Amino acid sequence: MNIVAIIQARMGSTRLPGKVSLDLLGLTVLERVVKRIKKVKQINKIVVATTDLTSDETIVKLAHKADVEVYRGSESDVLKRYYEAAVTHHADVIIRITSDCPVIDPVIIDELIANYITGSYDYVSNTIERSYPRGLDAEVFSFASLEKAHLEAKNMEQREHVTPYIYQNPDQFSLLSVTCAKDYSNYRWTLDTTEDWELIQQIYTYFKDRDSFDWQDVLELMEIRPEIALINSHVEQKKLKGEE
């Protein structure tokens, strides 16, 4: 079983342009994401899926610097880009990651993969019912499900966001929602605005570049330093018109 993590990334963010190339204590945000994903025990390959735009040459260079594969495809049809990347790298199972989550936790991803492998599911994620902090998002799904979505999804928002066709059609796909015992979805640890960037820097500064920190360590930080969580507490997540 070839399990491939595909990280979507581009330079053209509207709210925080070039966010994945920002320097986060000596490494770019994208490199931080890749470094954390490399700690996932059950994946065989990591691929950064970016666009074929000239502006995303930066993404290609950063991915190569991080020693991972690159696939370049459509800017707007991200579903097609994912499908082509999966075909190119012979993926049986895809882990979908976005490049704006430098606090993403490899242990959570391994748990999602374990649920996928031991159950009879087409799609497993911690995003259908939100209980984890935003920024720990991961989705695990079969190549067959991705291919079906690619061939049948017509709505542009379904094509911009890769997986909506799957989780919006529970009659066609077997879905599993993985949740926490307690709801922590009020926390926002993703990167889309200047306020998010300030919070992410505070987290990394607190842990002094110790990459082994996990999401529960960050949760403890939020509880002992609640003013950090307030930095971006007013930021509203974009709806399905989200960004990479």
C-alpha positions as CSV (number, residue, x, y, z in Angstrom):
1,M,0.0,0.0,0.0
2,N,1.6,3.2,-1.2
3,I,0.6,6.0,1.3
4,V,1.4,9.5,-0.1
5,A,1.1,12.8,1.7
6,I,0.3,15.5,-0.7
7,I,0.8,19.1,0.6
8,Q,-0.8,21.8,-1.5
9,A,1.1,25.0,-1.6
10,R,1.2,28.2,-3.7
11,M,2.5,31.7,-3.3
12,G,-0.7,33.5,-4.3
13,S,-2.5,33.8,-0.9
14,T,-4.7,36.8,-0.9
15,R,-4.9,37.6,2.8
16,L,-1.2,36.9,3.5
17,P,0.8,36.8,0.2
18,G,3.8,34.4,0.2
19,K,2.9,33.1,3.6
20,V,4.5,29.6,3.1
21,S,7.8,31.3,2.3
22,L,7.9,33.3,5.6
23,D,10.9,32.7,7.8
24,L,9.9,30.8,11.0
25,L,13.0,30.7,13.2
26,G,15.4,29.9,10.4
27,L,13.2,27.7,8.2
28,T,10.3,28.7,6.0
29,V,6.7,27.8,6.9
30,L,6.6,25.2,4.1
31,E,9.9,23.6,5.4
32,R,8.4,23.5,8.9
33,V,5.3,21.7,7.6
34,V,7.4,19.2,5.6
35,K,9.7,18.6,8.6
36,R,6.7,17.7,10.8
37,I,5.1,15.5,8.1
38,K,8.3,13.6,7.8
39,K,7.7,12.3,11.4
40,V,4.5,10.5,10.3
41,K,5.4,6.8,10.6
42,Q,3.0,5.4,8.1
43,I,3.6,7.4,4.9
44,N,5.9,6.3,2.1
45,K,6.3,9.6,0.2
46,I,5.7,13.4,0.6
47,V,4.8,15.4,-2.5
48,V,4.3,19.2,-2.6
49,A,1.6,19.9,-5.2
50,T,1.9,23.5,-6.5
51,T,0.8,25.4,-9.6
52,D,2.5,25.7,-13.0
53,L,2.6,29.5,-12.5
54,T,6.0,31.2,-12.7
55,S,5.4,32.7,-9.3
56,D,5.4,29.2,-7.8
57,E,9.0,28.5,-8.8
58,T,9.7,29.6,-5.2
59,I,7.6,26.7,-3.9
60,V,9.5,24.2,-6.1
61,K,12.8,25.5,-4.7
62,L,11.6,25.2,-1.2
63,A,10.3,21.7,-1.7
64,H,13.6,20.6,-3.2
65,K,15.4,22.2,-0.3
66,A,13.2,20.2,2.0
67,D,14.1,17.1,0.0
68,V,10.6,16.1,-1.1
69,E,8.9,15.6,-4.5
70,V,7.1,18.2,-6.4
71,Y,4.1,18.1,-8.8
72,R,2.9,21.1,-10.7
73,G,-0.6,21.5,-12.1
74,S,-3.7,23.7,-12.3
75,E,-3.9,26.8,-10.2
76,S,-7.7,26.8,-9.8
77,D,-8.6,23.1,-10.2
78,V,-6.8,21.8,-7.1
79,L,-8.8,18.5,-7.3
80,K,-7.3,17.9,-10.7
81,R,-3.8,18.8,-9.4
82,Y,-4.2,16.3,-6.5
83,Y,-5.5,13.6,-8.8
84,E,-2.6,14.0,-11.3
85,A,-0.1,14.1,-8.4
86,A,-1.5,10.9,-7.0
87,V,-1.4,9.2,-10.4
88,T,2.2,10.4,-11.1
89,H,3.3,9.0,-7.7
90,H,1.2,5.8,-7.8
91,A,-0.6,6.6,-4.6
92,D,-3.0,4.0,-3.2
93,V,-3.9,6.2,-0.2
94,I,-3.6,10.0,-0.1
95,I,-3.0,12.2,3.0
96,R,-4.2,15.7,2.3
97,I,-2.3,18.5,4.0
98,T,-2.3,22.2,3.5
99,S,0.9,24.2,3.7
100,D,-0.4,26.8,6.1
101,C,-0.3,24.5,9.1
102,P,3.2,24.6,10.7
103,V,1.9,23.2,14.0
104,I,0.4,20.1,12.4
105,D,0.9,17.0,14.5
106,P,2.3,13.8,13.1
107,V,0.8,11.7,15.8
108,I,-2.7,12.8,14.9
109,I,-2.0,11.9,11.2
110,D,-0.8,8.5,12.2
111,E,-4.0,8.0,14.2
112,L,-6.1,8.9,11.2
113,I,-4.1,6.5,9.0
114,A,-4.6,3.7,11.5
115,N,-8.3,4.3,11.5
116,Y,-8.3,4.2,7.7
117,I,-6.3,1.0,7.6
118,T,-8.2,-0.9,10.2
119,G,-11.7,0.2,9.1
120,S,-13.6,-0.1,5.9
121,Y,-13.6,3.6,5.1
122,D,-13.1,5.6,1.9
123,Y,-12.4,8.8,3.8
124,V,-11.2,9.5,7.4
125,S,-10.6,13.0,8.7
126,N,-10.7,15.3,11.8
127,T,-12.5,18.0,9.9
128,I,-16.1,16.8,9.4
129,E,-16.9,17.5,13.0
130,R,-14.5,20.0,14.3
131,S,-13.1,19.4,17.8
132,Y,-9.4,19.8,17.2
133,P,-7.8,23.2,16.9
134,R,-7.9,24.6,13.4
135,G,-4.4,24.0,11.9
136,L,-4.3,20.3,12.8
137,D,-6.5,19.4,9.8
138,A,-5.7,16.2,7.9
139,E,-7.7,13.9,5.6
140,V,-7.0,10.3,4.6
141,F,-8.7,8.8,1.5
142,S,-8.4,6.2,-1.1
143,F,-7.2,6.8,-4.6
144,A,-10.5,5.3,-5.9
145,S,-12.4,8.0,-4.0
146,L,-10.1,10.8,-5.3
147,E,-10.6,9.5,-8.8
148,K,-14.3,9.3,-8.5
149,A,-14.4,12.9,-7.2
150,H,-12.2,14.1,-10.0
151,L,-14.4,12.5,-12.6
152,E,-17.7,13.5,-11.2
153,A,-17.3,16.8,-9.3
154,K,-18.7,19.7,-11.3
155,N,-19.1,22.4,-8.7
156,M,-16.1,24.8,-8.8
157,E,-15.9,24.9,-5.0
158,Q,-15.6,21.1,-5.0
159,R,-12.7,21.3,-7.4
160,E,-11.0,24.1,-5.5
161,H,-11.0,22.2,-2.3
162,V,-10.3,18.6,-3.3
163,T,-12.5,16.6,-0.9
164,P,-15.9,18.3,-0.6
165,Y,-17.4,16.0,-3.2
166,I,-16.4,13.1,-1.1
167,Y,-17.7,14.2,2.3
168,Q,-20.8,15.9,0.9
169,N,-21.9,12.5,-0.6
170,P,-22.0,10.1,2.4
171,D,-24.4,7.9,0.3
172,Q,-21.5,7.2,-2.1
173,F,-18.5,7.1,0.3
174,S,-17.9,5.5,3.7
175,L,-16.8,8.3,6.0
176,L,-15.3,8.4,9.5
177,S,-15.1,11.5,11.6
178,V,-12.3,11.4,14.2
179,T,-12.9,13.8,17.2
180,C,-11.4,14.7,20.5
181,A,-13.0,13.9,23.9
182,K,-13.3,17.7,24.4
183,D,-14.0,20.4,21.9
184,Y,-10.9,22.6,21.2
185,S,-12.1,24.0,17.9
186,N,-12.1,27.5,19.3
187,Y,-8.3,27.6,18.9
188,R,-6.8,28.7,15.6
189,W,-3.3,27.5,14.8
190,T,-3.4,27.9,11.0
191,L,-1.8,30.7,9.0
192,D,-3.9,33.0,6.9
193,T,-3.6,36.5,8.4
194,T,-1.0,38.7,10.1
195,E,-2.6,37.9,13.4
196,D,-2.2,34.2,12.7
197,W,1.5,34.8,11.9
198,E,2.1,36.5,15.2
199,L,0.5,33.6,17.1
200,I,2.5,31.0,15.2
201,Q,5.7,32.9,15.9
202,Q,4.8,33.1,19.6
203,I,4.4,29.3,19.6
204,Y,7.7,28.5,17.9
205,T,9.5,31.1,20.1
206,Y,8.1,29.6,23.2
207,F,9.3,26.1,22.3
208,K,12.7,27.5,21.2
209,D,12.6,25.8,17.9
210,R,12.1,22.4,19.5
211,D,10.3,20.6,16.7
212,S,9.2,17.7,18.9
213,F,6.4,19.7,20.5
214,D,3.0,18.2,20.0
215,W,-0.5,19.7,19.9
216,Q,-1.1,19.0,23.5
217,D,2.0,21.0,24.4
218,V,0.6,23.9,22.4
219,L,-2.7,23.4,24.2
220,E,-1.0,23.7,27.5
221,L,0.7,26.9,26.4
222,M,-2.7,28.4,25.4
223,E,-4.0,27.5,28.9
224,I,-1.1,29.0,30.8
225,R,-0.7,32.0,28.4
226,P,-4.3,32.7,27.4
227,E,-3.3,36.1,25.9
228,I,-1.6,34.2,23.1
229,A,-4.8,32.6,22.0
230,L,-6.5,36.0,22.0
231,I,-4.1,37.3,19.3
232,N,-6.2,35.8,16.4
233,S,-9.4,34.8,18.3
234,H,-11.4,37.4,16.2
235,V,-10.2,36.0,12.8
236,E,-12.9,34.3,10.9
237,Q,-12.1,31.3,8.8
238,K,-12.9,31.6,5.1
239,K,-15.7,29.4,4.1
240,L,-15.3,26.9,1.2
241,K,-13.4,29.7,-0.7
242,G,-10.3,28.8,1.4
243,E,-6.7,29.1,0.4
244,E,-3.6,27.0,0.2
